[in-house]
């Protein structure tokens, strides 16, 4: 059974992540600059891990494809 999520195109990374991760909460998005590359960290509360609509890997892959950015989820 496939799940379909509607997300707004052309929006900022935080809004896109929140749309994709709902009902989990996004605390914020940090940009790390290392070796001339950017990596985005989407911060999510550890207590919301069970609320994620898909696996962590699937969400990271989806966010990366939708934004053309290197994005990782970080749990706090």
Phi and psi restraints in degrees (value plus and minus 20) as a CYANA .aco file:
   2 UNK   PHI    -109.1   -69.1
   2 UNK   PSI     121.7   161.7
   3 UNK   PHI    -122.6   -82.6
   3 UNK   PSI     121.1   161.1
   4 UNK   PHI    -139.4   -99.4
   4 UNK   PSI     110.4   150.4
   5 UNK   PHI    -138.3   -98.3
   5 UNK   PSI     116.4   156.4
   6 UNK   PHI    -121.9   -81.9
   6 UNK   PSI     101.8   141.8
   7 UNK   PHI    -144.8  -104.8
   7 UNK   PSI     128.0   168.0
   8 UNK   PHI     -98.2   -58.2
   8 UNK   PSI     107.0   147.0
   9 UNK   PHI     -99.6   -59.6
   9 UNK   PSI     133.8   173.8
  10 UNK   PHI      51.2    91.2
  10 UNK   PSI       0.3    40.3
  11 UNK   PHI    -120.0   -80.0
  11 UNK   PSI     153.7   193.7
  12 UNK   PHI     -93.3   -53.3
  12 UNK   PSI     141.9   181.9
  13 UNK   PHI     -78.0   -38.0
  13 UNK   PSI     -63.0   -23.0
  14 UNK   PHI     -81.6   -41.6
  14 UNK   PSI     -65.6   -25.6
  15 UNK   PHI     -83.9   -43.9
  15 UNK   PSI     -62.6   -22.6
  16 UNK   PHI     -82.9   -42.9
  16 UNK   PSI     -64.9   -24.9
  17 UNK   PHI     -81.8   -41.8
  17 UNK   PSI     -63.7   -23.7
  18 UNK   PHI     -83.1   -43.1
  18 UNK   PSI     -62.2   -22.2
  19 UNK   PHI     -81.1   -41.1
  19 UNK   PSI     -59.8   -19.8
  20 UNK   PHI     -97.5   -57.5
  20 UNK   PSI     -53.3   -13.3
  21 UNK   PHI    -110.1   -70.1
  21 UNK   PSI     -31.3     8.7
  22 UNK   PHI     -71.4   -31.4
  22 UNK   PSI     110.9   150.9
  23 UNK   PHI    -111.7   -71.7
  23 UNK   PSI     -17.7    22.3
  24 UNK   PHI     -90.8   -50.8
  24 UNK   PSI     134.9   174.9
  25 UNK   PHI    -120.6   -80.6
  25 UNK   PSI     121.0   161.0
  26 UNK   PHI    -118.5   -78.5
  26 UNK   PSI     101.1   141.1
  27 UNK   PHI     -98.0   -58.0
  27 UNK   PSI     -53.2   -13.2
  28 UNK   PHI     151.4   191.4
  28 UNK   PSI     155.1   195.1
  29 UNK   PHI    -149.0  -109.0
  29 UNK   PSI     105.1   145.1
  30 UNK   PHI    -130.4   -90.4
  30 UNK   PSI     127.6   167.6
  31 UNK   PHI    -131.3   -91.3
  31 UNK   PSI     103.3   143.3
  32 UNK   PHI    -125.0   -85.0
  32 UNK   PSI     113.6   153.6
  33 UNK   PHI    -131.6   -91.6
  33 UNK   PSI      91.9   131.9
  34 UNK   PHI    -159.9  -119.9
  34 UNK   PSI     105.5   145.5
  35 UNK   PHI      42.5    82.5
  35 UNK   PSI      11.1    51.1
  36 UNK   PHI      58.5    98.5
  36 UNK   PSI     -13.2    26.8
  37 UNK   PHI    -136.0   -96.0
  37 UNK   PSI     132.1   172.1
  38 UNK   PHI    -123.2   -83.2
  38 UNK   PSI     116.5   156.5
  39 UNK   PHI    -149.6  -109.6
  39 UNK   PSI     108.9   148.9
  40 UNK   PHI    -117.0   -77.0
  40 UNK   PSI     113.7   153.7
  41 UNK   PHI    -134.6   -94.6
  41 UNK   PSI      97.8   137.8
  42 UNK   PHI    -113.7   -73.7
  42 UNK   PSI      95.3   135.3
  43 UNK   PHI    -109.8   -69.8
  43 UNK   PSI     107.7   147.7
  44 UNK   PHI    -151.3  -111.3
  44 UNK   PSI     120.1   160.1
  45 UNK   PHI     -83.6   -43.6
  45 UNK   PSI     120.4   160.4
  46 UNK   PHI     -77.6   -37.6
  46 UNK   PSI     -54.8   -14.8
  47 UNK   PHI     -86.6   -46.6
  47 UNK   PSI     -33.7     6.3
  48 UNK   PHI    -118.7   -78.7
  48 UNK   PSI     -14.4    25.6
  49 UNK   PHI     -76.3   -36.3
  49 UNK   PSI     -60.0   -20.0
  50 UNK   PHI     -92.8   -52.8
  50 UNK   PSI     -36.4     3.6
  51 UNK   PHI    -104.9   -64.9
  51 UNK   PSI     -29.0    11.0
  52 UNK   PHI     -81.1   -41.1
  52 UNK   PSI     118.2   158.2
  53 UNK   PHI     -96.7   -56.7
  53 UNK   PSI     -30.5     9.5
  54 UNK   PHI    -174.4  -134.4
  54 UNK   PSI     159.7   199.7
  55 UNK   PHI     -88.8   -48.8
  55 UNK   PSI     137.3   177.3
  56 UNK   PHI     -78.2   -38.2
  56 UNK   PSI     -64.6   -24.6
  57 UNK   PHI     -81.5   -41.5
  57 UNK   PSI     -64.6   -24.6
  58 UNK   PHI     -82.8   -42.8
  58 UNK   PSI     -59.5   -19.5
  59 UNK   PHI     -86.6   -46.6
  59 UNK   PSI     -64.3   -24.3
  60 UNK   PHI     -82.0   -42.0
  60 UNK   PSI     -62.1   -22.1
  61 UNK   PHI     -84.5   -44.5
  61 UNK   PSI     -64.4   -24.4
  62 UNK   PHI     -82.6   -42.6
  62 UNK   PSI     -65.9   -25.9
  63 UNK   PHI     -82.3   -42.3
  63 UNK   PSI     -61.4   -21.4
  64 UNK   PHI     -83.3   -43.3
  64 UNK   PSI     -61.8   -21.8
  65 UNK   PHI     -89.3   -49.3
  65 UNK   PSI     -57.7   -17.7
  66 UNK   PHI     -93.1   -53.1
  66 UNK   PSI     -48.2    -8.2
  67 UNK   PHI    -129.5   -89.5
  67 UNK   PSI     -32.6     7.4
  68 UNK   PHI      37.2    77.2
  68 UNK   PSI      17.2    57.2
  69 UNK   PHI    -149.4  -109.4
  69 UNK   PSI     137.6   177.6
  70 UNK   PHI    -102.8   -62.8
  70 UNK   PSI      88.3   128.3
  71 UNK   PHI    -144.3  -104.3
  71 UNK   PSI     114.3   154.3
  72 UNK   PHI    -147.4  -107.4
  72 UNK   PSI     128.2   168.2
  73 UNK   PHI    -110.4   -70.4
  73 UNK   PSI     118.0   158.0
  74 UNK   PHI    -143.5  -103.5
  74 UNK   PSI     108.8   148.8
  75 UNK   PHI    -124.9   -84.9
  75 UNK   PSI     109.1   149.1
